[in-house]
Structure formats: structure tokens, C-alpha cells
């Protein structure tokens, strides 16, 4: 299974339009070669370089197993670290941070309510992950360059 973006390469810089310095748009993401028995996907985007530890920028679950792209309207949107559902783009306080987009293929739909927390989603995923992959982008705020 592979996760890619037409906006940035793995390990590359995330363009401003997908961050707090720009329009804070969801970057285009595509899925290829998932396991044939995938029932759903979960996407977790976080910043492990945040001073508070793994700051959650985006949590999406119950993405249909036949999906080959992920957008702001995909699946159910969970709560991010701002306690809001949906995407919140990179916005590091200082220095360059890494943003991990982790994609999990599951053997079932989670069937939990929209607006769930990361803990709820990870608990529901337990013993149902059949494949996982990641894409990493980097970003440094304009004012810190």
C-alpha cells in the first residue's frame, strides 16, 4: 500500500497553501495498492516535533475501502488537537517540523460517531489493521525562514 501527494514528495516541503501561512487547504492525497480485503481506511496526520508531543492535525476514519483519494470530505472527521473536526494545516511555532500522514487499511468499518477522539479511533482500530504506510512532509513558518 502506498500514500502519495501531488503537492509534495515524501520527505519534501509542504507548500504554503496547505498550511496556516496560506489557505490551509487539505493537500491532495492518493492511495495505491491497498490490500484487496480493505473495508476502510484511517488517516492520522500529526506533528511529532511539537513541544507538546504528537500534535494531531487531522483524523479521518471510515474512509471507504474502495477510495483512492482522500479529501476534506472523505469518511468521518475526528477531533484534532484544536478540539475541532477536520483538517488543520502545519503551523509550527519555531523551526522546521515533520508532519506524518499515516494511512491504515482496516478489515472493517469502525462505525463510530463523527467527531471521535484519536484515542477512541485507535481503540476501535485495534486488531483490525491489515496494512499501514506513511507519507512525511516538512514545514517551517514563513516568519521563521
C-alpha positions as CSV (number, residue, x, y, z in Angstrom):
1,X,0.0,0.0,0.0
2,X,1.3,3.5,-0.8
3,X,0.2,7.0,0.1
4,X,1.3,9.9,-2.1
5,X,0.6,13.6,-2.7
6,X,0.9,15.6,-6.0
7,X,1.7,18.6,-3.8
8,X,4.9,17.3,-2.1
9,X,7.2,14.3,-2.2
10,X,7.9,12.0,0.8
11,X,10.3,13.9,3.0
12,X,9.7,17.1,0.9
13,X,8.4,20.5,1.9
14,X,4.6,21.1,2.2
15,X,3.6,24.1,0.0
16,X,2.2,27.2,1.9
17,X,-1.3,26.8,0.5
18,X,-1.7,23.7,2.7
19,X,-0.6,25.5,5.9
20,X,-1.6,28.3,8.2
21,X,0.6,30.7,6.1
22,X,-1.7,30.0,3.1
23,X,-5.3,28.9,2.6
24,X,-4.9,25.9,5.0
25,X,-6.3,23.6,2.3
26,X,-6.2,19.8,2.6
27,X,-3.3,18.5,0.4
28,X,-4.2,16.1,-2.4
29,X,-3.6,12.6,-1.2
30,X,-3.8,9.4,-3.3
31,X,-3.9,5.7,-2.2
32,X,-2.5,2.9,-4.4
33,X,-2.1,-0.8,-4.0
34,X,-4.2,-1.4,-0.8
35,X,-4.9,-5.0,0.3
36,X,-7.8,-6.5,-1.6
37,X,-9.8,-7.1,1.6
38,X,-9.6,-3.5,2.8
39,X,-13.0,-2.5,4.2
40,X,-12.0,1.0,5.3
41,X,-9.1,3.4,5.9
42,X,-8.0,5.6,8.7
43,X,-5.7,8.6,8.2
44,X,-3.9,10.3,11.1
45,X,-1.8,13.4,10.5
46,X,0.4,14.6,13.3
47,X,3.4,16.6,14.2
48,X,5.9,14.6,16.4
49,X,8.1,17.7,16.6
50,X,5.6,19.8,18.5
51,X,6.7,20.8,22.0
52,X,3.5,19.2,23.4
53,X,4.3,15.9,21.7
54,X,2.4,14.4,18.7
55,X,0.1,17.3,17.9
56,X,-2.9,16.0,15.9
57,X,-3.7,18.0,12.8
58,X,-6.1,15.7,11.1
59,X,-8.0,12.5,11.9
60,X,-10.2,10.8,9.3
61,X,-11.8,7.4,9.6
62,X,-14.4,5.2,7.9
63,X,-13.0,6.1,4.6
64,X,-14.5,3.5,2.2
65,X,-12.1,0.7,1.3
66,X,-12.5,1.4,-2.5
67,X,-11.4,5.1,-2.1
68,X,-8.2,6.0,-4.0
69,X,-8.0,9.6,-2.8
70,X,-8.6,11.5,0.5
71,X,-10.1,15.0,0.8
72,X,-11.7,17.1,3.5
73,X,-15.0,15.4,2.7
74,X,-13.7,11.8,3.0
75,X,-15.0,9.5,5.7
76,X,-15.8,10.8,9.1
77,X,-13.7,13.7,10.6
78,X,-12.4,13.2,14.1
79,X,-11.3,15.9,16.5
80,X,-7.8,17.4,16.1
81,X,-5.7,18.9,18.8
82,X,-7.6,22.2,18.5
83,X,-10.7,20.2,19.5
84,X,-12.2,20.8,16.1
85,X,-13.2,18.2,13.5
86,X,-11.4,18.3,10.2
87,X,-8.0,19.4,8.9
88,X,-5.7,22.0,10.5
89,X,-2.6,22.5,8.5
90,X,1.0,22.8,9.6
91,X,1.7,25.9,11.7
92,X,4.9,25.2,13.8
93,X,5.9,27.8,16.4
94,X,9.5,27.6,15.6
95,X,11.9,25.7,13.4
96,X,11.1,23.1,10.8
97,X,8.6,20.4,11.8
98,X,7.8,17.0,10.3
99,X,4.2,16.1,9.5
100,X,3.4,12.4,9.4
101,X,0.4,11.3,7.3
102,X,-0.2,7.7,8.5
103,X,-2.7,5.6,6.5
104,X,-4.1,2.4,7.9
105,X,-6.1,-0.2,5.9
106,X,-8.7,-2.0,8.1
107,X,-10.7,-5.2,7.7
108,X,-13.9,-3.4,8.9
109,X,-15.6,0.0,9.1
110,X,-15.2,1.5,12.6
111,X,-18.9,2.7,12.7
112,X,-18.2,5.2,15.4
113,X,-19.7,8.7,15.5
114,X,-18.2,11.6,13.7
115,X,-16.1,13.9,15.9
116,X,-14.4,11.0,17.8
117,X,-11.1,11.5,19.5
118,X,-7.8,9.9,18.5
119,X,-8.0,7.6,21.5
120,X,-11.4,6.4,20.5
121,X,-10.4,5.7,16.9
122,X,-7.1,4.0,17.9
123,X,-9.0,1.8,20.3
124,X,-11.6,0.8,17.7
125,X,-8.8,0.1,15.2
126,X,-7.1,-2.4,17.5
127,X,-6.7,-5.8,15.9
128,X,-8.2,-4.6,12.6
129,X,-5.2,-3.1,10.9
130,X,-4.2,-5.1,7.8
131,X,-1.6,-2.7,6.3
132,X,-0.1,0.7,7.0
133,X,2.0,3.2,5.2
134,X,3.1,6.8,5.8
135,X,4.0,10.0,4.0
136,X,6.1,12.7,5.6
137,X,6.1,16.4,4.7
138,X,8.1,19.2,6.3
139,X,7.2,22.8,7.0
140,X,8.7,25.9,8.6
141,X,6.6,29.0,9.0
142,X,7.3,31.9,6.7
143,X,8.3,34.2,9.6
144,X,10.9,31.7,10.8
145,X,12.7,31.3,7.5
